[in-house]
């Protein structure tokens, strides 16, 4: 079972969610799984684009009420 690092950026707008996940990713080992929580609907476009640009793997992205939750696996 993966240990998941949770990054909750609820209430923050672009570019904060991406800046925060990028900061966390820098300190994690390859293969680590990060759960990013955001209330910024821009995350639906921003997170997949960021993963494509950085090589990290977008495992899943879903909407939960007013939040967006994405799981990203660090490239290795």
C-alpha positions as CSV (number, residue, x, y, z in Angstrom):
1,X,0.0,0.0,0.0
2,X,1.3,3.4,-1.0
3,X,1.9,6.1,1.6
4,X,0.1,9.1,0.2
5,X,1.4,12.6,0.8
6,X,-1.6,15.0,1.0
7,X,-1.3,18.6,-0.2
8,X,-4.5,20.6,0.6
9,X,-4.6,23.9,-1.2
10,X,-8.3,24.5,-0.7
11,X,-9.2,28.2,-1.0
12,X,-6.0,29.0,-3.0
13,X,-6.2,30.0,-6.6
14,X,-3.9,29.3,-9.6
15,X,-0.9,29.1,-9.6
16,X,-0.7,28.1,-5.8
17,X,-1.9,24.5,-6.2
18,X,0.7,23.7,-8.8
19,X,3.4,25.6,-6.9
20,X,2.6,23.6,-3.8
21,X,2.6,20.2,-5.4
22,X,5.9,21.1,-7.2
23,X,7.5,22.0,-3.9
24,X,6.4,18.7,-2.3
25,X,7.5,16.6,-5.3
26,X,11.1,18.0,-5.0
27,X,11.6,16.3,-1.6
28,X,10.0,13.0,-2.4
29,X,11.5,9.8,-3.8
30,X,10.6,8.5,-7.3
31,X,7.4,6.6,-7.2
32,X,5.9,8.6,-4.3
33,X,2.1,9.3,-4.5
34,X,0.8,12.8,-3.8
35,X,-2.9,13.6,-3.3
36,X,-3.6,17.3,-4.3
37,X,-6.8,18.8,-3.1
38,X,-8.0,22.1,-4.5
39,X,-11.1,24.2,-4.8
40,X,-9.8,26.0,-7.9
41,X,-11.5,24.5,-11.0
42,X,-8.5,25.5,-13.1
43,X,-6.9,22.4,-11.6
44,X,-8.8,20.3,-14.2
45,X,-6.6,21.8,-16.9
46,X,-3.5,22.8,-14.9
47,X,-2.7,19.5,-13.2
48,X,-2.7,17.3,-16.4
49,X,-0.7,20.0,-18.2
50,X,1.8,20.2,-15.4
51,X,2.2,16.4,-15.3
52,X,2.8,16.3,-19.0
53,X,5.4,19.0,-18.8
54,X,7.2,17.4,-15.8
55,X,6.9,13.7,-16.6
56,X,5.0,12.9,-13.4
57,X,2.1,10.5,-13.8
58,X,-1.5,11.7,-13.3
59,X,-3.1,8.7,-11.7
60,X,-6.5,10.1,-11.3
61,X,-8.4,13.4,-11.2
62,X,-11.9,13.7,-9.8
63,X,-14.4,16.3,-8.6
64,X,-15.8,15.9,-5.1
65,X,-18.5,18.5,-4.5
66,X,-16.7,21.9,-4.7
67,X,-13.2,20.3,-4.6
68,X,-11.0,18.7,-7.1
69,X,-8.7,15.8,-6.0
70,X,-5.8,14.6,-8.1
71,X,-3.3,11.8,-7.4
72,X,0.1,12.2,-9.0
73,X,2.9,9.7,-8.9
74,X,6.4,11.1,-9.0
75,X,8.4,10.2,-12.1
76,X,11.5,8.2,-11.5
